[in-house]
Amino acid sequence: MICKINMKIQKIFFLVVLITVLAMNAFSVFAQYDSTGKLPDICKTWQTEEMFISGKAVDTPEIVEIVVTFNEDGTYQYWEENELTEGDWVLENDGSSIVFDKGTEDELIWDILTLEAANLQVKFAIEKKNYKYTFKPKQNQ
């Protein structure tokens, strides 16, 4: 009789631990995303800090100033050399890719290498050139 009670207690304990672990895992995944399904760290204005084109570092004085704003509503503004582009963006591949203007002829995919509150590093390819940009949050927004 005591063995049966101990077995039931062990099963209940195991079930409680399993449910707790699963719940904590689910909450940690949901905590990364805000209500729009986007990582909250990305929704801000970023400016270029470092650039590599086809593996070659661009010298600091020659870095093109690129400013990109990711809005929580899924829209973006991209400013490069006095030219503004606007459109929609979405995260895909479990938050590892940013897709600009999905499904249009202007679609562009950035693979996220690093995404932290103070650092966004992406890579992508256009016309047989590989690009790697490091962004930092733009000051004085």
JORA-V532143 format. One record per pair of residues at least 12 apart in sequence whose ideal C-beta (glycine too) atoms are under 10 Angstrom apart, sorted by the first residue. I is the first residue (numbers start at 1). GAP is how many residues later the second one is. D is the distance in whole Angstrom. If there is no record, write none. Layout:
[[I	GAP	D] [I	GAP	D]]
This chain:
[[29	65	10] [32	63	7] [33	58	9] [33	62	8] [34	38	7] [35	37	8] [36	35	9] [36	36	5] [36	37	7] [36	38	6] [36	54	9] [36	55	10] [37	37	9] [37	53	8] [37	54	7] [37	58	9] [38	32	7] [38	33	9] [38	34	7] [38	35	10] [38	36	7] [38	51	8] [38	52	8] [38	53	6] [38	57	8] [38	60	10] [39	31	9] [39	52	7] [39	56	6] [39	59	10] [39	73	9] [39	76	6] [40	32	8] [40	77	9] [41	29	10] [41	74	6] [41	75	6] [41	76	5] [41	77	9] [41	78	9] [41	79	8] [41	96	9] [42	26	10] [42	28	5] [42	30	9] [42	47	9] [42	49	8] [42	53	9] [42	56	8] [42	70	8] [42	73	6] [42	75	10] [42	78	7] [43	26	9] [43	27	5] [43	28	7] [43	29	5] [43	30	9] [43	31	10] [44	24	10] [44	25	7] [44	26	7] [44	27	9] [44	28	10] [44	73	9] [44	76	9] [44	91	10] [44	93	6] [44	94	8] [44	97	8] [45	22	6] [45	23	7] [45	24	4] [45	25	8] [45	26	10] [45	32	8] [45	34	10] [45	90	9] [45	92	7] [45	93	4] [45	94	9] [45	95	10] [45	96	5] [46	20	8] [46	21	7] [46	22	5] [46	23	7] [46	24	8] [46	73	9] [46	74	5] [46	76	10] [46	87	9] [46	88	10] [46	89	4] [46	90	7] [46	91	6] [46	92	6] [47	16	10] [47	18	7] [47	19	7] [47	20	5] [47	21	8] [47	32	9] [47	88	6] [47	89	6] [47	90	8] [47	91	4] [47	92	8] [48	15	6] [48	16	7] [48	17	6] [48	18	5] [48	19	8] [48	20	9] [48	32	9] [48	85	6] [48	86	7] [48	87	6] [48	88	8] [48	90	10] [49	14	8] [49	70	8] [49	71	9] [49	72	9] [49	84	8] [49	85	5] [49	86	6] [49	87	5] [49	88	10] [50	13	7] [50	71	8] [50	82	8] [50	83	7] [50	84	4] [50	85	9] [50	86	9] [51	12	5] [51	13	7] [51	15	8] [51	80	7] [51	81	7] [51	82	6] [51	83	8] [51	84	10] [52	71	8] [52	78	8] [52	79	7] [52	80	4] [52	81	8] [52	82	9] [53	76	6] [53	77	7] [53	78	6] [53	79	8] [53	80	10] [54	71	9] [54	74	9] [54	75	5] [54	76	5] [54	77	8] [54	78	9] [55	75	7] [55	77	8] [56	74	10] [57	75	9] [58	73	10] [58	75	10] [63	70	9] [63	71	10] [64	16	6] [64	17	6] [64	69	10] [65	14	8] [65	15	8] [65	16	8] [65	17	10] [65	73	10] [66	12	7] [66	13	7] [66	14	5] [66	15	8] [66	67	7] [66	69	8] [67	12	4] [67	13	8] [67	17	9] [67	68	9] [67	71	6] [67	74	10] [68	12	9] [68	17	9] [68	21	9] [68	30	9] [68	32	9] [68	42	9] [68	52	9] [68	54	10] [68	65	9] [68	67	7] [68	70	9] [69	17	9] [69	20	10] [69	69	8] [69	72	9] [70	19	6] [70	21	9] [70	28	8] [70	30	10] [70	50	9] [71	15	10] [71	17	10] [71	18	8] [73	15	9] [74	13	10] [74	14	5] [74	15	6] [74	16	6] [74	17	10] [75	12	7] [75	13	6] [75	14	7] [76	12	7] [76	13	5] [76	22	9] [76	24	7] [76	25	9] [78	22	8] [78	30	9] [85	15	9] [85	16	9] [85	21	8] [85	23	10] [86	15	10] [87	13	6] [87	14	4] [87	15	9] [87	17	8] [87	19	7] [87	20	10] [87	21	9] [88	12	8] [88	13	6] [88	14	7] [88	15	10] [88	16	9] [89	12	8] [89	13	8] [89	19	9] [89	21	9] [90	12	6] [91	21	8] [91	24	10] [92	17	8] [93	16	9] [93	18	8] [93	19	9] [95	17	7] [95	20	8] [96	14	10] [96	15	7] [96	16	5] [96	17	9] [96	19	9] [97	12	5] [97	13	7] [97	14	6] [97	15	6] [97	25	9] [97	27	9] [98	12	4] [98	13	8] [98	14	6] [98	17	9] [98	22	9] [98	24	7] [98	26	9] [100	24	10] [108	16	7] [108	17	10] [108	18	8] [109	13	10] [109	15	6] [109	16	9] [110	12	4] [110	13	7] [110	14	5] [110	21	9] [110	23	8] [111	12	5] [111	13	7] [111	14	9] [111	21	10] [113	19	7] [113	20	10] [113	21	9] [114	20	8] [114	21	10] [115	20	10] [117	20	8] [118	17	10] [118	18	6] [118	19	6] [119	15	7] [119	16	7] [119	17	6] [119	18	9] [120	13	8] [120	14	7] [120	15	4] [120	16	8] [120	17	9] [121	12	7] [121	13	5] [121	14	7] [122	12	8] [122	13	8]]
